[in-house]
Amino acid sequence: MHPAFSVIFLTTLIGAGQGLFLALVTAQTYSTVELVPVKESGFFYAMGAVIVLVLLVAGLIASVFHLGRPERAWRAAAMWRTSWLSREVIALPAFMGVVFIYAVVQGMGWDFTVVQLRPELAISFSLIIGVIGTFVCIALYVCTGMIYAAIRFLQEWATPLTLVNFILLGMASGFSIATVYATIQAPELISLFAGWALLLTFVAAITRISSLIRNSRLKPKTTAKSAIGIRHPKIVQMAQGAMGGSFNTREYFHGQRENIVQLVKWSFLLLVFIVPFILIAVGMFNNNGIVFLLAALVQYIGLIAERWFFFAQANHPQNIYYQAT
């Protein structure tokens, strides 16, 4: 498939924003049950939520460039009963709305205790909003991942690993960003965020490599013989049927040489997993914010390459015909 950078930025930016929001809710939950020693101020969570909104809005803006008629974008929600894309279109603004409410409640000091379970354990209104936002966040991850995992004729995507990788990669990048944010606003949370970032990066590496191994063993279900319905033992295609390019050749094939595709694959394995893991581990050793920032930047650059490869690796059955020369 042709990797559209508008969709690449959409999925990576909103994925990182979702991961950052989950990191904030995790920190608040740990603070509530006193697994971290210090309860952060509402300003910390409010500013974190603002960063989440910036990432989500940036992803939304990037998606506009993929639309032929942006003024009709609202119609994408009409098929929510059957389309994962329509469900994503609904889930994204719903998630943004919850994040906005979370930011306002925390920033304006409108938080209050809803349930006092024990003298030292109180469930706050903002935490309830955060939990609701967590469910909406996971729903958005599912909608985004299933847009691709539900396409059965693209064997590289039609696997639960597609959904798992969307979730884990988004969360890993989000916690990496949270670690950078903690170095500025809450140094006592660095170990919490960095530890989760290491764990998520490691698990994401396992699942993503698993998907690469799976895809390398796939055998095409469609052949030139089955496409044209001729059972001759030897069919040789001499041309693609057209002298120039077309929508089919532009949108269903990445157009790059195989060595470039392989270079992108090894690059994202290095930049998404190995380098950030080492940098975060080093940063935890000396609490160096520059190292954490470098880790987050390298990982996001790697995610762009990973998402490019994700699209490029999917081999549309029509390429059997249109990509022959």
N, C-alpha and C positions, 0 to 999 in steps of 0.2 A: 504494500500500500504506500501511497505518497504521504510522507510525514508533513502535515500542515503545522507550521510553527505557532499559529494562533491557538490550535488545540493543545499543542505541547505546553505552551505557557499557561493556558487555562488549567489543565490538569495538574501541573506541577505547583502552580501558585496557590490554587485553592486547597490542594492536598497539604501543602506546608502550613497554610492558615488553619486548616482543621486540626493538624497535629499540634500546632501552638496552642489552640484553644483547649485541647485535651490535656496539654501540659499544665495550663493554668488551673483547670478544674482538679487535676491530680494534686497539685501543690495545695490548693484550698482544702481538699479532702484530707490530705496528710496533716495539714495544720489543725483541722477540726478534731481529728482523733489523736492529736498530739504526737504524731510520728516525726514531725520536725519541731524544733524547739521554739521557733518564733512564728507568731501570727502576723502575716504581712498586712499592710494597710490596704484600704480600698483603692488607693491611687495605683498601687502596683498592679492589681488585677484590671483596673480600668484602662491603664495605658497598654497593658498586654492585649486586652480585647480590641483596642484601637488598632494595634499592629495587625491583629487578625483581620479586622475589617479592611485595612489597606491592602493586604494580600488578596483577600476575596474580591475586592473591587478591581484590583489590577488584573486578576484572572478573568473577571467578567468583561473588562474592557478589551482584553486580548481576544476573547471569543467573538466579539463583534466583527472582527476582521475576517472571520471565517463565514460570515453570512452573506449570501447574495443580495438579500433584501432585508437589511437590519430593521426597517420599520415594521416588518411583519414578525419579528422575533417572538412576540407575545403569543402567536398562534402555536408555537412549539409545545405549549402546555396542554393543548386540546386533546392529545391522544394519550393521556396519562393512564388509561386503563390497560393499554397494551404496549406502550413505548417506555423504555427505560430512560431515553433522552427526555421525554416529557416529564417524567418523574424527577429527573435531575433539575430541570428548569423550575420545578415547583420547590424542590428541597433546598436549592441554593439560596433563594431569597428568604425562605423560612429560617434557614440557619443564620443568615445575616441579621435577620430581625431579632433572633434570640441573643446573638452576640451583642447587638446594639443595646438591648435591654439590660444585659449583664453589665456592660460598660457603664451605662447611666446609673444603675443601682449602686454599683461600687464607687463610681466617681463622685456622685452627688451625696454620698453618705446616707442613702435611703435604705440601707440594709437593716434588718431586725431579726430577732430570734423567733423562729416559728415553733420549734419543739425543743424543750429542755429535757434531754434524756437523763442526764446526770449533772451534778453541779459543774463538772468540768467539760461536759459534752453538750453543746448546743448546736442544733441544726438551723442555719441561717437561711433567709429568703434568697440571698444571692447564690448559695450553694444549691438550692432547689432549682433555680434557673439554670445553673451550670450543669446539673444532672440532666435536665430536660434538653439543654443544648447538646449534651453528649449523645443522647439518643438520636437527635436530629442530625448530628455530625456523622454518626455511624450510618444512618440512612442515606446521607449524601454520598459517603464513600461507596456504599453498595450500589446506588444508582449509577454513579460514574463508572465503576468497574464493570457492572453488568451491561452497560452499553456495548462493550466489546466482548465480554464473555458469552453473551447471548447469541452472537453471530456464529451459528453452527458450521457454516461452510468455510469459515476461516479457522482451520484447525489449530493454528498457533495461538489463537485467542480463546477458543472454546474449551476452557479448563477452569476449575476453581482457583487455580494458581493465579490467574489474571486478577481476580477480585482480591485475593490475599495480598498480592504484591502492591496493588493500588493502596490498600490500607496501610500496610507496613512501611512502604516507602514514604507515604505522606506523613505518618506518625514519626518516623525516624528524622525526617527533615524538620518537622515541627519542634521536636524536642531539642534538636541541635540549635535551632533559632532561640528556643527558650533558654538554653544554657548561656547564649550570648547576652540575652536580655537580663538574666540573673546576675551576670558580672557587673552590670550597671546599677541595677535597682535592688537586688537581693542576694548578696554573696553567700548567705547561709543556705540558699537553695541550689547552688551550683552542683553539689554532689548528687542531689536528687535528680535534677534534669540531665546531667551528664551521664549518670548511671543508666537512666532509662534510654538515653540516646545510644549508648554503647550496646545495650541489650537489643533494642529495636533494629539497629544497623546490622548486628550479627544475625538475628533471626531473618531479617529481610534478605541478607546475602544468601542464606540457605535456601529460602523459597524461590528467589530469583534465579539462582544457579540451577535449581531443580527444574524450573520452567525452561531454561536454556537446554538442559540435557534432554528433557521431554521433547522439545521441538526439533532437536537435531535428529531424533529417531522417527519423526513422522514420515509417512509415505503418502504422496498425493492420491486422493481418491478419484480424481478426474484425469483422464488422459485424452490425447488427440483422438484416439480410437473411440472412446465413449462419447466424446463431444459431438462427433459428426455421425455416429451410429454405423460405422463401417468396421467390419471385423477382420479386415485384411491384416495379416501378421506384421507387415512392415508399412508404416505410413510416414512419409517424409513431408514436412511442411517447408515450403520454399519461400514464402513471404507472408506478411501480416495482413495482406488484403488492402492496404492503403499505402500511398507513397509519402504521406505526411502524418503529423501527429494528430491526435484527437483527444476528446475527454477521457476515453478509456486508457490511453497510453499515459496521460498526464496524472490522473487521479488514482490509478490502481497499480502504479509501479513507481518505486522511488527513483529510478533512473541513475543509480550510482553503481560503480564497479564493485565486484565482490570484495576486493581487498579494502575498499573504503568502509564497507559495511562491517567487516571483521575488525578494522581499526576502531570503529565506533564502539563495538561490543567490548573489546578489551579495555578501551578508555573508560567506559562507564563502570565496569567492574572495579577498576582502580580508583576512580574518583568518587563513586558513590559509597563504596564499602571500605576498601583497604586504607586509603589515605585519611578519610575522616575518622575512622576508628583509632588509628595511631595518633592523630592530632588531639582528639578528645581525651584519650588516655594520658597523653603528655600534659594536656591542659589541666586535668584533674590533679596531676602530680605537683604542679607549681602554681595552680590557680591563675593562669595567664589568659586574660581576656582576648588578646590578639590571636592566640592559638585557637581559641574557640571560634572566633570570628572567621578565621581562615578555614577552619573545618566546615563551618556552615556554608561558606561561599563555594568551596570546592565541591561539597556534596550537592549543592543546587546545580552547579554547572554539570556535574555528572548526571544528575536527574534529567536535565535537558537532553543529554546524549542518550540516556537510557530510554526515555520516551520516544526519541527519534528512532532508535533501534526497534522498539516495540512495534511501531507502525511499519517500519521498513521490512521487518521480518515476516509480517503477515502476507502470504502469497495468495492473491485472489485467483480463483480458478480461471477467470477470463484471460489471465496472462499466458496461458497455454497457447492461445490464438494470437493475441495482440502483440506479444513481445517477441514473436519469431521474426527474424530478419531474412 
